[in-house]
């Protein structure tokens, strides 16, 4: 008996709080994992992605 619908583990999107911070410039950066070689700078860089809005930035290590 019963139709058990399995719970999906999807990341919840909180309304309001996150994006407001992002708009204010306070992104929640997460390291994207891969390092890339920036040819122009001649250095290894780390790609970071905001887990809330998806924006990316590149930082030098
Ligand atoms: Zn963001």
PDB file of the backbone (N, CA, C, O) and the ligand in Angstrom, with CONECT records:
HET     ZN  A 101       1
ATOM      1  N   UNK A   1       0.819  -1.206   0.000  1.00  0.00           N
ATOM      2  CA  UNK A   1       0.000   0.000   0.000  1.00  0.00           C
ATOM      3  C   UNK A   1       0.854   1.257   0.000  1.00  0.00           C
ATOM      4  O   UNK A   1       2.007   1.266   0.433  1.00  0.00           O
ATOM      5  N   UNK A   2       0.258   2.280  -0.488  1.00  0.00           N
ATOM      6  CA  UNK A   2       0.941   3.566  -0.387  1.00  0.00           C
ATOM      7  C   UNK A   2       1.871   3.831  -1.549  1.00  0.00           C
ATOM      8  O   UNK A   2       2.687   2.994  -1.937  1.00  0.00           O
ATOM      9  N   UNK A   3       1.725   4.974  -2.067  1.00  0.00           N
ATOM     10  CA  UNK A   3       2.680   5.402  -3.083  1.00  0.00           C
ATOM     11  C   UNK A   3       3.739   6.262  -2.417  1.00  0.00           C
ATOM     12  O   UNK A   3       3.543   7.445  -2.137  1.00  0.00           O
ATOM     13  N   UNK A   4       4.825   5.637  -2.188  1.00  0.00           N
ATOM     14  CA  UNK A   4       5.884   6.395  -1.522  1.00  0.00           C
ATOM     15  C   UNK A   4       6.725   7.118  -2.561  1.00  0.00           C
ATOM     16  O   UNK A   4       7.407   6.515  -3.389  1.00  0.00           O
ATOM     17  N   UNK A   5       6.647   8.376  -2.480  1.00  0.00           N
ATOM     18  CA  UNK A   5       7.450   9.181  -3.402  1.00  0.00           C
ATOM     19  C   UNK A   5       8.799   9.467  -2.756  1.00  0.00           C
ATOM     20  O   UNK A   5       8.878  10.112  -1.711  1.00  0.00           O
ATOM     21  N   UNK A   6       9.820   8.995  -3.370  1.00  0.00           N
ATOM     22  CA  UNK A   6      11.152   9.225  -2.793  1.00  0.00           C
ATOM     23  C   UNK A   6      11.494  10.705  -2.740  1.00  0.00           C
ATOM     24  O   UNK A   6      11.205  11.487  -3.646  1.00  0.00           O
ATOM     25  N   UNK A   7      12.113  11.030  -1.649  1.00  0.00           N
ATOM     26  CA  UNK A   7      12.503  12.423  -1.468  1.00  0.00           C
ATOM     27  C   UNK A   7      13.672  12.761  -2.366  1.00  0.00           C
ATOM     28  O   UNK A   7      14.667  12.039  -2.421  1.00  0.00           O
ATOM     29  N   UNK A   8      13.541  13.821  -3.036  1.00  0.00           N
ATOM     30  CA  UNK A   8      14.676  14.271  -3.833  1.00  0.00           C
ATOM     31  C   UNK A   8      15.539  15.199  -3.012  1.00  0.00           C
ATOM     32  O   UNK A   8      15.070  16.128  -2.355  1.00  0.00           O
ATOM     33  N   UNK A   9      16.789  14.911  -3.080  1.00  0.00           N
ATOM     34  CA  UNK A   9      17.687  15.819  -2.372  1.00  0.00           C
ATOM     35  C   UNK A   9      18.134  16.912  -3.317  1.00  0.00           C
ATOM     36  O   UNK A   9      19.202  16.843  -3.926  1.00  0.00           O
ATOM     37  N   UNK A  10      17.324  17.880  -3.419  1.00  0.00           N
ATOM     38  CA  UNK A  10      17.674  19.017  -4.262  1.00  0.00           C
ATOM     39  C   UNK A  10      18.013  20.188  -3.357  1.00  0.00           C
ATOM     40  O   UNK A  10      17.394  20.388  -2.312  1.00  0.00           O
ATOM     41  N   UNK A  11      18.978  20.936  -3.766  1.00  0.00           N
ATOM     42  CA  UNK A  11      19.332  22.107  -2.956  1.00  0.00           C
ATOM     43  C   UNK A  11      18.177  23.090  -2.888  1.00  0.00           C
ATOM     44  O   UNK A  11      17.610  23.487  -3.906  1.00  0.00           O
ATOM     45  N   UNK A  12      17.855  23.462  -1.702  1.00  0.00           N
ATOM     46  CA  UNK A  12      16.739  24.398  -1.548  1.00  0.00           C
ATOM     47  C   UNK A  12      17.178  25.805  -1.856  1.00  0.00           C
ATOM     48  O   UNK A  12      18.276  26.239  -1.509  1.00  0.00           O
ATOM     49  N   UNK A  13      16.311  26.475  -2.498  1.00  0.00           N
ATOM     50  CA  UNK A  13      16.608  27.873  -2.759  1.00  0.00           C
ATOM     51  C   UNK A  13      15.816  28.732  -1.795  1.00  0.00           C
ATOM     52  O   UNK A  13      14.587  28.786  -1.821  1.00  0.00           O
ATOM     53  N   UNK A  14      16.555  29.381  -0.967  1.00  0.00           N
ATOM     54  CA  UNK A  14      15.876  30.288  -0.051  1.00  0.00           C
ATOM     55  C   UNK A  14      15.598  31.592  -0.768  1.00  0.00           C
ATOM     56  O   UNK A  14      16.454  32.171  -1.436  1.00  0.00           O
ATOM     57  N   UNK A  15      14.408  32.011  -0.604  1.00  0.00           N
ATOM     58  CA  UNK A  15      14.068  33.268  -1.266  1.00  0.00           C
ATOM     59  C   UNK A  15      14.524  34.447  -0.424  1.00  0.00           C
ATOM     60  O   UNK A  15      14.405  34.456   0.801  1.00  0.00           O
ATOM     61  N   UNK A  16      15.027  35.396  -1.098  1.00  0.00           N
ATOM     62  CA  UNK A  16      15.311  36.634  -0.386  1.00  0.00           C
ATOM     63  C   UNK A  16      16.724  36.766   0.110  1.00  0.00           C
ATOM     64  O   UNK A  16      17.486  37.603  -0.373  1.00  0.00           O
ATOM     65  N   UNK A  17      17.074  35.951   1.064  1.00  0.00           N
ATOM     66  CA  UNK A  17      18.310  36.202   1.785  1.00  0.00           C
ATOM     67  C   UNK A  17      19.548  36.188   0.881  1.00  0.00           C
ATOM     68  O   UNK A  17      20.351  37.121   0.883  1.00  0.00           O
ATOM     69  N   UNK A  18      19.677  35.119   0.120  1.00  0.00           N
ATOM     70  CA  UNK A  18      20.914  34.953  -0.639  1.00  0.00           C
ATOM     71  C   UNK A  18      21.137  36.008  -1.684  1.00  0.00           C
ATOM     72  O   UNK A  18      22.178  36.663  -1.721  1.00  0.00           O
ATOM     73  N   UNK A  19      20.166  36.162  -2.516  1.00  0.00           N
ATOM     74  CA  UNK A  19      20.363  37.065  -3.652  1.00  0.00           C
ATOM     75  C   UNK A  19      20.608  38.491  -3.212  1.00  0.00           C
ATOM     76  O   UNK A  19      21.328  39.247  -3.864  1.00  0.00           O
ATOM     77  N   UNK A  20      20.008  38.839  -2.116  1.00  0.00           N
ATOM     78  CA  UNK A  20      20.239  40.190  -1.626  1.00  0.00           C
ATOM     79  C   UNK A  20      21.703  40.377  -1.285  1.00  0.00           C
ATOM     80  O   UNK A  20      22.308  41.409  -1.577  1.00  0.00           O
ATOM     81  N   UNK A  21      22.254  39.349  -0.660  1.00  0.00           N
ATOM     82  CA  UNK A  21      23.674  39.420  -0.338  1.00  0.00           C
ATOM     83  C   UNK A  21      24.507  39.483  -1.606  1.00  0.00           C
ATOM     84  O   UNK A  21      25.467  40.249  -1.697  1.00  0.00           O
ATOM     85  N   UNK A  22      24.132  38.677  -2.577  1.00  0.00           N
ATOM     86  CA  UNK A  22      24.874  38.674  -3.828  1.00  0.00           C
ATOM     87  C   UNK A  22      24.842  40.050  -4.466  1.00  0.00           C
ATOM     88  O   UNK A  22      25.853  40.549  -4.959  1.00  0.00           O
ATOM     89  N   UNK A  23      23.685  40.642  -4.448  1.00  0.00           N
ATOM     90  CA  UNK A  23      23.579  41.963  -5.074  1.00  0.00           C
ATOM     91  C   UNK A  23      24.416  42.993  -4.351  1.00  0.00           C
ATOM     92  O   UNK A  23      24.866  43.982  -4.929  1.00  0.00           O
ATOM     93  N   UNK A  24      24.614  42.734  -3.070  1.00  0.00           N
ATOM     94  CA  UNK A  24      25.437  43.663  -2.308  1.00  0.00           C
ATOM     95  C   UNK A  24      26.918  43.358  -2.467  1.00  0.00           C
ATOM     96  O   UNK A  24      27.777  44.050  -1.920  1.00  0.00           O
ATOM     97  N   UNK A  25      27.198  42.301  -3.231  1.00  0.00           N
ATOM     98  CA  UNK A  25      28.591  41.973  -3.464  1.00  0.00           C
ATOM     99  C   UNK A  25      29.135  40.911  -2.529  1.00  0.00           C
ATOM    100  O   UNK A  25      30.327  40.604  -2.562  1.00  0.00           O
ATOM    101  N   UNK A  26      28.263  40.343  -1.687  1.00  0.00           N
ATOM    102  CA  UNK A  26      28.713  39.293  -0.769  1.00  0.00           C
ATOM    103  C   UNK A  26      28.324  37.928  -1.316  1.00  0.00           C
ATOM    104  O   UNK A  26      27.335  37.328  -0.895  1.00  0.00           O
ATOM    105  N   UNK A  27      29.112  37.458  -2.247  1.00  0.00           N
ATOM    106  CA  UNK A  27      28.820  36.155  -2.830  1.00  0.00           C
ATOM    107  C   UNK A  27      29.363  35.046  -1.936  1.00  0.00           C
ATOM    108  O   UNK A  27      30.276  35.240  -1.133  1.00  0.00           O
ATOM    109  N   UNK A  28      28.769  33.896  -2.112  1.00  0.00           N
ATOM    110  CA  UNK A  28      29.261  32.742  -1.357  1.00  0.00           C
ATOM    111  C   UNK A  28      30.121  31.899  -2.286  1.00  0.00           C
ATOM    112  O   UNK A  28      29.628  31.017  -2.989  1.00  0.00           O
ATOM    113  N   UNK A  29      31.386  32.183  -2.273  1.00  0.00           N
ATOM    114  CA  UNK A  29      32.285  31.561  -3.240  1.00  0.00           C
ATOM    115  C   UNK A  29      32.622  30.150  -2.840  1.00  0.00           C
ATOM    116  O   UNK A  29      32.845  29.837  -1.670  1.00  0.00           O
ATOM    117  N   UNK A  30      32.651  29.312  -3.845  1.00  0.00           N
ATOM    118  CA  UNK A  30      33.054  27.927  -3.636  1.00  0.00           C
ATOM    119  C   UNK A  30      34.072  27.604  -4.722  1.00  0.00           C
ATOM    120  O   UNK A  30      33.884  27.929  -5.894  1.00  0.00           O
ATOM    121  N   UNK A  31      35.137  26.967  -4.308  1.00  0.00           N
ATOM    122  CA  UNK A  31      36.182  26.661  -5.283  1.00  0.00           C
ATOM    123  C   UNK A  31      35.659  25.635  -6.276  1.00  0.00           C
ATOM    124  O   UNK A  31      35.089  24.608  -5.906  1.00  0.00           O
ATOM    125  N   UNK A  32      35.868  25.939  -7.510  1.00  0.00           N
ATOM    126  CA  UNK A  32      35.338  25.081  -8.565  1.00  0.00           C
ATOM    127  C   UNK A  32      36.133  23.793  -8.724  1.00  0.00           C
ATOM    128  O   UNK A  32      35.710  22.878  -9.430  1.00  0.00           O
ATOM    129  N   UNK A  33      37.258  23.726  -8.081  1.00  0.00           N
ATOM    130  CA  UNK A  33      37.977  22.462  -8.054  1.00  0.00           C
ATOM    131  C   UNK A  33      39.155  22.383  -8.998  1.00  0.00           C
ATOM    132  O   UNK A  33      40.196  21.816  -8.668  1.00  0.00           O
ATOM    133  N   UNK A  34      38.984  22.948 -10.153  1.00  0.00           N
ATOM    134  CA  UNK A  34      40.070  22.838 -11.118  1.00  0.00           C
ATOM    135  C   UNK A  34      40.921  24.085 -11.117  1.00  0.00           C
ATOM    136  O   UNK A  34      40.451  25.203 -10.904  1.00  0.00           O
ATOM    137  N   UNK A  35      42.148  23.852 -11.356  1.00  0.00           N
ATOM    138  CA  UNK A  35      43.015  25.004 -11.536  1.00  0.00           C
ATOM    139  C   UNK A  35      43.246  25.190 -13.021  1.00  0.00           C
ATOM    140  O   UNK A  35      43.333  24.237 -13.795  1.00  0.00           O
ATOM    141  N   UNK A  36      43.340  26.421 -13.375  1.00  0.00           N
ATOM    142  CA  UNK A  36      43.605  26.705 -14.773  1.00  0.00           C
ATOM    143  C   UNK A  36      44.821  27.595 -14.884  1.00  0.00           C
ATOM    144  O   UNK A  36      45.173  28.359 -13.986  1.00  0.00           O
ATOM    145  N   UNK A  37      45.422  27.454 -16.004  1.00  0.00           N
ATOM    146  CA  UNK A  37      46.589  28.281 -16.257  1.00  0.00           C
ATOM    147  C   UNK A  37      46.166  29.477 -17.083  1.00  0.00           C
ATOM    148  O   UNK A  37      45.734  29.353 -18.229  1.00  0.00           O
ATOM    149  N   UNK A  38      46.303  30.629 -16.474  1.00  0.00           N
ATOM    150  CA  UNK A  38      45.958  31.841 -17.192  1.00  0.00           C
ATOM    151  C   UNK A  38      47.151  32.284 -18.016  1.00  0.00           C
ATOM    152  O   UNK A  38      48.191  32.682 -17.491  1.00  0.00           O
ATOM    153  N   UNK A  39      46.970  32.204 -19.290  1.00  0.00           N
ATOM    154  CA  UNK A  39      48.094  32.489 -20.182  1.00  0.00           C
ATOM    155  C   UNK A  39      48.509  33.945 -20.085  1.00  0.00           C
ATOM    156  O   UNK A  39      49.691  34.285 -20.119  1.00  0.00           O
ATOM    157  N   UNK A  40      47.506  34.783 -19.965  1.00  0.00           N
ATOM    158  CA  UNK A  40      47.815  36.211 -19.967  1.00  0.00           C
ATOM    159  C   UNK A  40      48.635  36.609 -18.743  1.00  0.00           C
ATOM    160  O   UNK A  40      49.547  37.432 -18.821  1.00  0.00           O
ATOM    161  N   UNK A  41      48.285  36.002 -17.617  1.00  0.00           N
ATOM    162  CA  UNK A  41      49.010  36.349 -16.402  1.00  0.00           C
ATOM    163  C   UNK A  41      50.199  35.440 -16.172  1.00  0.00           C
ATOM    164  O   UNK A  41      51.082  35.740 -15.369  1.00  0.00           O
ATOM    165  N   UNK A  42      50.212  34.325 -16.887  1.00  0.00           N
ATOM    166  CA  UNK A  42      51.328  33.405 -16.735  1.00  0.00           C
ATOM    167  C   UNK A  42      51.335  32.708 -15.387  1.00  0.00           C
ATOM    168  O   UNK A  42      52.387  32.321 -14.879  1.00  0.00           O
ATOM    169  N   UNK A  43      50.131  32.549 -14.803  1.00  0.00           N
ATOM    170  CA  UNK A  43      50.066  31.937 -13.476  1.00  0.00           C
ATOM    171  C   UNK A  43      48.903  30.977 -13.390  1.00  0.00           C
ATOM    172  O   UNK A  43      47.967  31.019 -14.189  1.00  0.00           O
ATOM    173  N   UNK A  44      48.989  30.109 -12.396  1.00  0.00           N
ATOM    174  CA  UNK A  44      47.855  29.250 -12.100  1.00  0.00           C
ATOM    175  C   UNK A  44      46.792  30.051 -11.369  1.00  0.00           C
ATOM    176  O   UNK A  44      47.091  30.821 -10.456  1.00  0.00           O
ATOM    177  N   UNK A  45      45.576  29.864 -11.775  1.00  0.00           N
ATOM    178  CA  UNK A  45      44.489  30.572 -11.119  1.00  0.00           C
ATOM    179  C   UNK A  45      43.446  29.562 -10.642  1.00  0.00           C
ATOM    180  O   UNK A  45      43.376  28.437 -11.135  1.00  0.00           O
ATOM    181  N   UNK A  46      42.652  29.986  -9.686  1.00  0.00           N
ATOM    182  CA  UNK A  46      41.581  29.144  -9.171  1.00  0.00           C
ATOM    183  C   UNK A  46      40.247  29.764  -9.540  1.00  0.00           C
ATOM    184  O   UNK A  46      40.019  30.960  -9.355  1.00  0.00           O
ATOM    185  N   UNK A  47      39.380  28.926 -10.063  1.00  0.00           N
ATOM    186  CA  UNK A  47      38.061  29.428 -10.425  1.00  0.00           C
ATOM    187  C   UNK A  47      37.110  29.231  -9.251  1.00  0.00           C
ATOM    188  O   UNK A  47      37.014  28.139  -8.692  1.00  0.00           O
ATOM    189  N   UNK A  48      36.433  30.266  -8.896  1.00  0.00           N
ATOM    190  CA  UNK A  48      35.457  30.188  -7.821  1.00  0.00           C
ATOM    191  C   UNK A  48      34.076  30.528  -8.344  1.00  0.00           C
ATOM    192  O   UNK A  48      33.902  31.397  -9.198  1.00  0.00           O
ATOM    193  N   UNK A  49      33.112  29.821  -7.809  1.00  0.00           N
ATOM    194  CA  UNK A  49      31.744  30.019  -8.268  1.00  0.00           C
ATOM    195  C   UNK A  49      30.850  30.295  -7.066  1.00  0.00           C
ATOM    196  O   UNK A  49      30.970  29.656  -6.020  1.00  0.00           O
ATOM    197  N   UNK A  50      29.968  31.242  -7.237  1.00  0.00           N
ATOM    198  CA  UNK A  50      29.016  31.531  -6.168  1.00  0.00           C
ATOM    199  C   UNK A  50      27.922  30.473  -6.193  1.00  0.00           C
ATOM    200  O   UNK A  50      27.278  30.252  -7.219  1.00  0.00           O
ATOM    201  N   UNK A  51      27.720  29.819  -5.044  1.00  0.00           N
ATOM    202  CA  UNK A  51      26.749  28.728  -5.020  1.00  0.00           C
ATOM    203  C   UNK A  51      25.329  29.253  -5.033  1.00  0.00           C
ATOM    204  O   UNK A  51      24.389  28.482  -5.223  1.00  0.00           O
ATOM    205  N   UNK A  52      25.158  30.524  -4.839  1.00  0.00           N
ATOM    206  CA  UNK A  52      23.804  31.078  -4.854  1.00  0.00           C
ATOM    207  C   UNK A  52      23.393  31.578  -6.232  1.00  0.00           C
ATOM    208  O   UNK A  52      22.326  31.223  -6.734  1.00  0.00           O
ATOM    209  N   UNK A  53      24.234  32.399  -6.841  1.00  0.00           N
ATOM    210  CA  UNK A  53      23.808  33.015  -8.090  1.00  0.00           C
ATOM    211  C   UNK A  53      24.572  32.480  -9.296  1.00  0.00           C
ATOM    212  O   UNK A  53      24.211  32.757 -10.440  1.00  0.00           O
ATOM    213  N   UNK A  54      25.641  31.703  -9.032  1.00  0.00           N
ATOM    214  CA  UNK A  54      26.343  31.076 -10.142  1.00  0.00           C
ATOM    215  C   UNK A  54      27.412  31.937 -10.785  1.00  0.00           C
ATOM    216  O   UNK A  54      28.037  31.545 -11.771  1.00  0.00           O
ATOM    217  N   UNK A  55      27.609  33.081 -10.230  1.00  0.00           N
ATOM    218  CA  UNK A  55      28.647  33.943 -10.785  1.00  0.00           C
ATOM    219  C   UNK A  55      30.030  33.347 -10.526  1.00  0.00           C
ATOM    220  O   UNK A  55      30.264  32.683  -9.516  1.00  0.00           O
ATOM    221  N   UNK A  56      30.915  33.600 -11.442  1.00  0.00           N
ATOM    222  CA  UNK A  56      32.261  33.054 -11.273  1.00  0.00           C
ATOM    223  C   UNK A  56      33.282  34.165 -11.205  1.00  0.00           C
ATOM    224  O   UNK A  56      33.096  35.266 -11.723  1.00  0.00           O
ATOM    225  N   UNK A  57      34.352  33.829 -10.551  1.00  0.00           N
ATOM    226  CA  UNK A  57      35.485  34.749 -10.559  1.00  0.00           C
ATOM    227  C   UNK A  57      36.757  33.925 -10.535  1.00  0.00           C
ATOM    228  O   UNK A  57      36.759  32.746 -10.180  1.00  0.00           O
ATOM    229  N   UNK A  58      37.815  34.570 -10.915  1.00  0.00           N
ATOM    230  CA  UNK A  58      39.105  33.902 -10.978  1.00  0.00           C
ATOM    231  C   UNK A  58      40.045  34.575 -10.008  1.00  0.00           C
ATOM    232  O   UNK A  58      40.210  35.795 -10.005  1.00  0.00           O
ATOM    233  N   UNK A  59      40.659  33.743  -9.180  1.00  0.00           N
ATOM    234  CA  UNK A  59      41.579  34.329  -8.213  1.00  0.00           C
ATOM    235  C   UNK A  59      42.964  33.724  -8.378  1.00  0.00           C
ATOM    236  O   UNK A  59      43.125  32.579  -8.800  1.00  0.00           O
ATOM    237  N   UNK A  60      43.933  34.515  -8.036  1.00  0.00           N
ATOM    238  CA  UNK A  60      45.307  34.019  -8.034  1.00  0.00           C
ATOM    239  C   UNK A  60      45.576  33.369  -6.688  1.00  0.00           C
ATOM    240  O   UNK A  60      45.067  33.811  -5.658  1.00  0.00           O
ATOM    241  N   UNK A  61      46.372  32.329  -6.706  1.00  0.00           N
ATOM    242  CA  UNK A  61      46.751  31.705  -5.432  1.00  0.00           C
ATOM    243  C   UNK A  61      48.205  31.983  -5.126  1.00  0.00           C
ATOM    244  O   UNK A  61      48.714  31.541  -4.096  1.00  0.00           O
TER     245      UNK A  61
HETATM  246 ZN    ZN A 101      26.378  35.281  -5.692  1.00  0.00          ZN
END
